[in-house]
């Protein structure tokens, strides 16, 4: 029903944000990481949402990225994992850590999430293993690292090279792969990284 909501955070509650859009306040349940100082009252946000409808309640769940929402949807496909458990897992781990935990059969890491026992963690691994790709996990992790560096104003040579390549029209995943290969070959400054990465792409 709702793909995302853009608006201003008017209140922060124990497990949710109130996001106002066109005079309507939406209560959105979000992972704890969002509530722990990542967002403040008065901030403009774009929240990717999942609308849960049950016999006794209708509730919006929200995430700051489409990737987190996609992982949340995958978790809901696991028998015995509901929206609250899905949010708890992403609160404790995040999408990147969850992906690598699934790929490495690391039930202990998944069971660190509140209310998630070892049996449920093993079931998550069993049911998600075919839905999580190793290369995609690395690409997403690298992409998120680049985004954080850019947001913090500390663009590394690698992130600048990736931005330059995407500006030239190369897909983000291809640009990241080429720049990482250039870095592994010993190139460190932006110009050398770009030249080497372009050789990889051509």
KOLNU-717699 format. One line per 2 residues: their letters; for each residue x negated, y, z negated of N, C-alpha, C. Coordinates in Angstrom, 1 decimal. Layout:
<sites>
A> X Y Z X Y Z X Y Z; ...
</sites>
This chain:
<sites>
XX> -0.8 -1.2 0.0 0.0 0.0 0.0 -0.9 1.3 0.0; -1.9 1.3 -0.9 -2.8 2.4 -0.9 -4.2 1.9 -0.6
XX> -4.8 2.6 0.4 -6.2 2.2 0.8 -7.2 2.9 -0.1; -6.9 4.2 -0.3 -7.7 4.9 -1.2 -7.0 6.2 -1.7
XX> -7.5 6.8 -2.7 -6.9 8.1 -3.2 -8.0 9.1 -3.3; -7.8 10.3 -2.7 -8.8 11.4 -2.9 -8.1 12.4 -3.8
XX> -8.8 12.9 -4.8 -8.2 13.9 -5.7 -9.2 14.3 -6.8; -8.6 14.9 -7.8 -9.5 15.5 -8.9 -9.1 14.7 -10.2
XX> -10.2 14.3 -10.9 -10.0 13.6 -12.1 -9.5 14.6 -13.2; -8.3 14.3 -13.7 -7.8 15.2 -14.7 -7.9 14.7 -16.1
XX> -8.1 13.4 -16.3 -8.3 12.8 -17.6 -9.0 11.4 -17.4; -9.8 11.1 -18.5 -10.5 9.8 -18.5 -10.0 9.1 -19.8
XX> -9.4 7.9 -19.5 -8.9 7.1 -20.6 -9.8 5.9 -20.9; -9.4 5.1 -21.8 -10.2 4.0 -22.2 -10.6 3.0 -21.1
XX> -9.7 2.7 -20.2 -10.0 1.8 -19.1 -9.6 2.4 -17.7; -9.2 3.7 -17.7 -8.7 4.2 -16.5 -9.0 5.7 -16.3
XX> -8.8 6.1 -15.0 -8.9 7.6 -14.7 -7.5 8.0 -14.3; -7.2 9.3 -14.6 -6.0 9.9 -14.0 -6.5 10.8 -12.8
XX> -6.1 10.4 -11.6 -6.6 11.2 -10.4 -5.4 11.9 -9.9; -5.5 13.3 -9.8 -4.4 14.1 -9.3 -4.5 14.3 -7.8
XX> -3.5 14.1 -7.0 -3.5 14.3 -5.6 -2.1 14.9 -5.2; -2.1 16.1 -4.7 -0.8 16.8 -4.3 0.2 16.8 -5.5
XX> -0.3 17.1 -6.7 0.7 17.3 -7.8 1.1 16.0 -8.5; 0.6 14.8 -8.0 0.9 13.5 -8.6 -0.3 13.0 -9.2
XX> -0.2 12.5 -10.5 -1.3 11.9 -11.2 -1.2 10.4 -11.1; -2.3 9.8 -10.6 -2.3 8.4 -10.4 -3.2 7.8 -11.5
XX> -2.7 6.8 -12.3 -3.5 6.2 -13.3 -4.2 5.0 -12.6; -5.5 5.0 -12.6 -6.3 3.9 -11.9 -7.2 3.2 -12.8
XX> -7.0 1.9 -13.0 -7.9 1.1 -13.8 -9.2 0.9 -13.1; -10.3 1.2 -13.7 -11.6 1.2 -13.0 -12.7 0.4 -13.8
XX> -13.8 0.0 -13.2 -14.8 -0.7 -14.0 -15.4 0.3 -15.0; -16.0 -0.3 -16.1 -16.5 0.5 -17.2 -17.7 1.4 -16.7
XX> -18.4 0.9 -15.7 -19.6 1.7 -15.2 -19.1 3.1 -14.7; -17.9 3.2 -14.2 -17.4 4.5 -13.7 -17.1 5.4 -14.9
XX> -16.6 4.8 -16.0 -16.2 5.5 -17.1 -17.4 6.0 -18.0; -18.5 5.3 -17.8 -19.7 5.6 -18.7 -20.5 6.8 -18.1
XX> -19.9 7.9 -17.9 -20.6 9.1 -17.5 -20.8 9.3 -16.0; -20.4 8.3 -15.2 -20.6 8.4 -13.8 -19.7 9.4 -13.2
XX> -18.6 9.6 -13.8 -17.6 10.6 -13.3 -17.1 11.4 -14.5; -16.8 12.6 -14.3 -16.3 13.5 -15.4 -15.0 14.2 -15.0
XX> -14.4 14.7 -16.0 -13.1 15.4 -15.8 -13.4 16.7 -14.9; -12.6 16.8 -13.9 -12.8 17.9 -13.0 -13.5 17.6 -11.7
XX> -14.1 16.4 -11.7 -14.8 15.9 -10.5 -13.8 15.5 -9.4; -14.2 15.8 -8.1 -13.4 15.4 -7.0 -13.9 13.9 -6.6
XX> -13.0 13.0 -6.4 -13.4 11.6 -6.2 -12.6 11.0 -5.0; -13.2 10.0 -4.5 -12.5 9.1 -3.5 -12.5 7.7 -4.1
XX> -11.4 7.2 -4.5 -11.3 5.9 -5.1 -10.6 4.9 -4.2; -11.3 3.8 -3.9 -10.8 2.8 -3.1 -9.9 1.9 -4.0
XX> -8.7 1.7 -3.6 -7.7 1.1 -4.5 -7.1 -0.3 -4.1; -6.7 -1.0 -5.1 -6.0 -2.3 -4.9 -4.7 -2.1 -5.8
XX> -3.5 -2.3 -5.1 -2.3 -2.2 -5.8 -1.8 -3.5 -6.2; -1.7 -3.8 -7.5 -1.3 -5.1 -8.1 0.2 -5.0 -8.5
XX> 0.9 -5.9 -8.0 2.4 -6.0 -8.3 2.7 -7.3 -9.0; 3.1 -7.3 -10.2 3.5 -8.5 -10.9 5.0 -8.3 -11.4
XX> 5.6 -9.3 -11.9 6.9 -9.3 -12.4 7.1 -8.2 -13.5; 6.0 -8.1 -14.4 6.1 -7.3 -15.6 5.4 -5.9 -15.4
XX> 4.7 -5.7 -14.3 3.9 -4.5 -14.2 3.4 -4.2 -12.8; 3.2 -2.9 -12.5 2.6 -2.5 -11.2 1.4 -1.7 -11.6
XX> 0.2 -1.9 -11.1 -1.0 -1.3 -11.5 -1.9 -1.0 -10.4; -2.6 0.1 -10.4 -3.6 0.5 -9.4 -5.0 0.2 -10.0
XX> -5.8 -0.5 -9.3 -7.2 -0.8 -9.6 -8.1 0.0 -8.6; -9.2 0.6 -9.1 -10.0 1.4 -8.2 -11.4 1.3 -8.3
XX> -12.2 1.6 -7.2 -13.6 1.4 -7.1 -14.2 2.6 -6.3; -15.5 2.9 -6.6 -16.1 4.0 -5.9 -16.6 3.7 -4.5
XX> -16.6 2.4 -4.1 -17.1 2.0 -2.8 -16.2 0.9 -2.2; -16.1 0.8 -0.9 -15.4 -0.2 -0.2 -16.0 -1.6 -0.5
XX> -17.3 -1.6 -0.7 -18.0 -2.9 -1.0 -17.5 -3.5 -2.4; -17.4 -2.6 -3.4 -16.9 -3.1 -4.7 -15.5 -3.6 -4.6
XX> -14.6 -2.9 -3.8 -13.3 -3.3 -3.6 -13.2 -4.7 -2.9; -14.1 -4.8 -1.9 -14.1 -6.1 -1.1 -14.5 -7.3 -2.1
XX> -15.5 -7.0 -2.9 -15.9 -8.1 -3.9 -14.7 -8.4 -4.9; -14.0 -7.3 -5.3 -12.9 -7.5 -6.2 -11.8 -8.4 -5.5
XX> -11.5 -8.1 -4.3 -10.6 -9.0 -3.5 -11.0 -10.4 -3.4; -12.3 -10.6 -3.2 -12.8 -12.0 -3.2 -12.6 -12.7 -4.5
XX> -12.9 -12.0 -5.6 -12.7 -12.5 -6.9 -11.3 -12.9 -7.2; -10.3 -12.1 -6.7 -8.9 -12.4 -6.9 -8.5 -13.7 -6.1
XX> -9.3 -14.0 -5.1 -9.0 -15.3 -4.4 -9.4 -16.5 -5.1; -10.2 -16.3 -6.2 -10.6 -17.5 -7.0 -9.5 -17.9 -8.0
XX> -9.1 -19.1 -8.0 -8.0 -19.5 -8.8 -8.3 -19.3 -10.3; -7.4 -18.6 -11.0 -7.7 -18.4 -12.4 -8.3 -17.0 -12.7
XX> -8.7 -16.3 -11.7 -9.2 -15.0 -11.9 -8.2 -13.9 -11.4; -7.7 -13.1 -12.4 -6.8 -12.1 -12.1 -7.5 -10.7 -12.1
XX> -6.7 -9.6 -11.8 -7.3 -8.3 -11.7 -8.1 -7.9 -12.9; -7.6 -8.1 -14.1 -8.4 -7.7 -15.3 -9.7 -8.4 -15.4
XX> -9.7 -9.7 -15.1 -11.0 -10.5 -15.1 -11.9 -10.0 -14.0; -11.3 -9.7 -12.8 -12.1 -9.1 -11.7 -12.8 -7.8 -12.1
XX> -12.1 -6.9 -12.7 -12.7 -5.6 -13.1 -13.7 -5.9 -14.2; -13.5 -6.8 -15.1 -14.5 -7.1 -16.2 -15.8 -7.6 -15.6
XX> -15.7 -8.5 -14.6 -16.9 -9.0 -13.9 -17.7 -7.9 -13.2; -17.0 -7.1 -12.5 -17.6 -6.0 -11.8 -18.2 -4.9 -12.7
XX> -17.5 -4.7 -13.9 -18.0 -3.8 -14.9 -19.3 -4.3 -15.5; -19.4 -5.6 -15.7 -20.6 -6.2 -16.3 -21.7 -6.3 -15.3
XX> -21.4 -6.7 -14.1 -22.5 -7.0 -13.1 -22.7 -6.1 -12.0; -21.5 -5.6 -11.4 -21.6 -4.9 -10.1 -21.6 -5.8 -9.0
XX> -21.3 -5.3 -7.8 -21.1 -6.2 -6.6 -22.5 -6.9 -6.2; -23.6 -6.1 -6.3 -24.9 -6.7 -5.8 -25.3 -7.8 -6.7
XX> -25.3 -7.6 -8.1 -25.7 -8.7 -9.0 -24.8 -9.9 -8.9; -23.5 -9.7 -8.7 -22.6 -10.8 -8.6 -22.9 -11.6 -7.3
XX> -23.2 -10.9 -6.2 -23.5 -11.6 -5.0 -24.7 -12.6 -5.2; -25.8 -12.0 -5.8 -27.0 -12.8 -5.9 -26.8 -13.9 -7.0
XX> -25.9 -13.7 -8.0 -25.6 -14.7 -9.0 -24.9 -15.9 -8.3; -24.0 -15.6 -7.4 -23.2 -16.6 -6.7 -24.2 -17.4 -5.8
XX> -25.1 -16.7 -5.1 -26.0 -17.3 -4.1 -27.0 -18.2 -4.8; -27.4 -17.8 -6.1 -28.4 -18.6 -6.8 -27.8 -19.5 -7.8
XX> -26.5 -19.7 -7.8 -25.8 -20.7 -8.7 -26.1 -20.2 -10.2; -26.1 -18.9 -10.4 -26.4 -18.4 -11.8 -25.1 -18.2 -12.6
XX> -24.6 -19.3 -13.1 -23.3 -19.2 -13.9 -23.6 -18.4 -15.2; -24.8 -18.5 -15.7 -25.1 -17.8 -17.0 -24.9 -16.3 -16.9
XX> -25.4 -15.7 -15.7 -25.2 -14.3 -15.5 -23.7 -13.9 -15.4; -23.0 -14.7 -14.6 -21.6 -14.3 -14.4 -20.8 -14.4 -15.7
XX> -21.2 -15.4 -16.6 -20.4 -15.6 -17.8 -20.8 -14.6 -18.9; -21.7 -13.6 -18.5 -21.9 -12.5 -19.4 -20.8 -11.5 -19.4
XX> -19.9 -11.6 -18.4 -18.8 -10.7 -18.3 -17.8 -11.0 -19.4; -17.2 -10.1 -20.1 -16.2 -10.3 -21.2 -15.1 -11.2 -20.7
XX> -14.8 -12.3 -21.5 -13.7 -13.1 -21.2 -13.9 -14.2 -20.1; -15.2 -14.2 -19.6 -15.5 -15.2 -18.5 -16.4 -16.3 -19.1
XX> -15.8 -17.5 -19.2 -16.6 -18.6 -19.7 -17.4 -19.3 -18.6; -18.2 -20.3 -19.0 -19.1 -20.9 -18.1 -18.3 -21.7 -17.0
XX> -17.2 -22.3 -17.4 -16.4 -23.0 -16.4 -15.8 -22.1 -15.3; -15.3 -20.9 -15.8 -14.8 -20.0 -14.8 -15.9 -19.4 -13.9
XX> -17.1 -19.2 -14.5 -18.2 -18.7 -13.7 -18.6 -19.7 -12.7; -18.6 -21.0 -13.0 -18.9 -22.1 -12.1 -17.9 -22.2 -11.0
XX> -16.6 -21.9 -11.3 -15.6 -21.9 -10.3 -15.7 -20.8 -9.3; -16.1 -19.6 -9.9 -16.4 -18.4 -9.0 -17.5 -18.7 -8.0
XX> -18.6 -19.4 -8.5 -19.7 -19.7 -7.6 -19.2 -20.7 -6.6; -18.5 -21.7 -7.0 -18.0 -22.7 -6.0 -17.1 -22.1 -4.9
XX> -16.2 -21.2 -5.3 -15.2 -20.7 -4.4 -15.7 -19.5 -3.6; -16.8 -18.9 -4.0 -17.3 -17.7 -3.3 -18.5 -18.0 -2.5
XX> -19.2 -19.1 -2.7 -20.5 -19.4 -2.1 -20.4 -19.3 -0.6; -19.3 -19.8 0.0 -19.1 -19.7 1.5 -18.7 -18.4 2.0
XX> -18.3 -17.5 1.0 -17.8 -16.2 1.4 -18.9 -15.1 1.2; -20.0 -15.5 0.7 -21.1 -14.5 0.5 -22.3 -14.9 1.3
XX> -22.9 -14.0 2.1 -24.0 -14.2 3.0 -25.3 -13.6 2.4; -26.4 -14.4 2.5 -27.6 -14.0 1.9 -28.1 -12.7 2.5
XX> -28.1 -12.7 3.9 -28.6 -11.5 4.6 -27.8 -10.2 4.2; -26.5 -10.5 4.2 -25.6 -9.4 3.8 -25.9 -8.9 2.4
XX> -26.1 -9.8 1.5 -26.5 -9.4 0.1 -27.7 -8.5 0.1; -28.7 -8.8 0.9 -29.9 -8.0 0.9 -29.6 -6.7 1.5
XX> -28.9 -6.7 2.6 -28.5 -5.4 3.3 -27.7 -4.5 2.4; -26.8 -5.0 1.7 -25.9 -4.2 0.8 -26.8 -3.6 -0.3
XX> -27.6 -4.5 -0.9 -28.5 -4.0 -2.0 -29.4 -2.9 -1.5; -30.0 -3.1 -0.3 -30.9 -2.0 0.2 -30.1 -0.7 0.5
XX> -28.9 -0.9 1.1 -28.1 0.3 1.4 -27.7 1.0 0.1; -27.4 0.3 -0.9 -27.0 1.0 -2.2 -28.2 1.7 -2.8
XX> -29.3 1.1 -2.7 -30.5 1.7 -3.3 -30.8 3.0 -2.5; -30.7 3.0 -1.2 -30.9 4.2 -0.4 -29.9 5.3 -0.8
XX> -28.7 4.9 -0.9 -27.6 5.8 -1.3 -27.9 6.5 -2.6; -28.4 5.7 -3.6 -28.7 6.3 -4.9 -29.8 7.3 -4.9
XX> -30.9 6.9 -4.1 -32.0 7.8 -3.9 -31.6 9.1 -3.3; -30.7 9.0 -2.3 -30.3 10.2 -1.6 -29.4 11.1 -2.5
XX> -28.5 10.4 -3.3 -27.7 11.2 -4.2 -28.5 11.9 -5.3; -29.6 11.3 -5.7 -30.4 11.8 -6.8 -31.3 12.9 -6.3
XX> -31.3 13.1 -4.9 -32.2 14.1 -4.4 -33.6 13.7 -4.3; -33.9 12.4 -4.5 -35.2 11.8 -4.4 -35.4 10.9 -3.2
XX> -35.2 11.5 -2.0 -35.3 10.7 -0.8 -36.7 10.1 -0.7; -36.8 8.8 -0.6 -38.1 8.2 -0.3 -38.3 8.3 1.2
XX> -39.6 8.1 1.6 -39.9 8.0 3.0 -39.0 7.0 3.8; -38.8 5.9 3.1 -37.9 4.8 3.7 -36.5 5.3 4.0
XX> -35.9 6.0 3.0 -34.6 6.5 3.1 -34.5 7.6 4.2; -35.5 8.4 4.3 -35.6 9.5 5.3 -35.7 8.8 6.7
XX> -36.5 7.8 6.8 -36.6 7.1 8.1 -35.3 6.4 8.5; -34.6 5.8 7.5 -33.3 5.2 7.8 -32.3 6.2 8.3
XX> -32.3 7.4 7.6 -31.3 8.4 8.0 -31.6 8.9 9.4; -32.9 9.0 9.7 -33.3 9.5 11.1 -32.8 8.5 12.1
XX> -33.0 7.2 11.8 -32.6 6.2 12.8 -31.1 6.1 13.0; -30.4 6.2 11.9 -28.9 6.2 12.0 -28.4 7.5 12.7
XX> -29.1 8.6 12.6 -28.8 9.8 13.3 -29.0 9.6 14.8; -29.9 8.7 15.2 -30.2 8.4 16.6 -29.2 7.4 17.1
XX> -28.3 6.9 16.2 -27.2 6.0 16.7 -27.4 4.5 16.4; -28.5 4.2 15.7 -28.7 2.8 15.3 -27.8 2.4 14.1
XX> -27.2 1.3 14.1 -26.4 0.8 12.9 -27.2 0.8 11.6; -26.6 1.1 10.5 -27.3 1.2 9.2 -28.1 0.0 8.9
XX> -27.4 -1.2 9.1 -28.0 -2.5 8.7 -29.3 -2.7 9.6; -29.2 -2.4 10.9 -30.4 -2.6 11.8 -31.5 -1.6 11.4
XX> -31.1 -0.4 11.1 -32.1 0.6 10.7 -32.8 0.2 9.4; -32.1 -0.3 8.4 -32.7 -0.7 7.2 -33.7 -1.9 7.4
XX> -33.3 -2.8 8.2 -34.1 -4.0 8.5 -35.4 -3.6 9.1; -35.3 -2.7 10.1 -36.5 -2.2 10.9 -37.4 -1.4 10.0
XX> -36.9 -0.6 9.1 -37.7 0.2 8.2 -38.4 -0.7 7.2; -37.7 -1.6 6.7 -38.3 -2.6 5.7 -39.5 -3.3 6.3
XX> -39.3 -3.7 7.6 -40.3 -4.5 8.3 -41.5 -3.5 8.5; -41.3 -2.3 8.8 -42.4 -1.3 9.0 -43.1 -1.1 7.7
XX> -42.4 -1.0 6.6 -43.0 -0.8 5.3 -43.9 -2.0 5.0; -43.3 -3.2 5.2 -44.1 -4.4 4.9 -45.4 -4.5 5.7
XX> -45.4 -3.9 6.9 -46.6 -3.9 7.8 -47.6 -2.8 7.3; -47.3 -2.1 6.2 -48.2 -1.2 5.7 -48.0 0.3 6.0
XX> -46.9 0.6 6.7 -46.7 2.0 7.0 -45.9 2.7 5.8; -46.4 3.9 5.5 -45.8 4.5 4.2 -45.2 5.9 4.4
XX> -45.7 6.7 5.4 -45.1 8.0 5.5 -44.0 8.0 6.6; -43.2 9.0 6.6 -41.9 9.0 7.4 -42.2 8.8 8.9
XX> -43.2 9.5 9.4 -43.5 9.5 10.8 -44.0 8.1 11.2; -44.9 7.5 10.5 -45.4 6.2 10.8 -44.3 5.1 10.7
XX> -43.4 5.3 9.6 -42.3 4.3 9.4 -41.4 4.4 10.6; -41.1 5.6 11.1 -40.2 5.8 12.2 -40.7 5.1 13.5
XX> -42.0 5.4 13.8 -42.6 4.8 15.0 -42.6 3.3 14.9; -43.0 2.8 13.8 -43.1 1.3 13.7 -41.7 0.7 13.7
XX> -40.7 1.4 13.1 -39.3 0.9 13.1 -38.7 0.9 14.5; -39.0 1.9 15.2 -38.5 2.0 16.6 -39.1 0.9 17.5
XX> -40.3 0.6 17.2 -40.9 -0.5 18.0 -40.2 -1.8 17.6; -39.8 -2.0 16.4 -39.0 -3.2 16.0 -37.7 -3.2 16.7
XX> -37.1 -2.1 16.9 -35.7 -2.0 17.4 -35.7 -2.1 18.9; -36.8 -1.7 19.6 -36.8 -1.7 21.1 -37.1 -3.0 21.7
</sites>
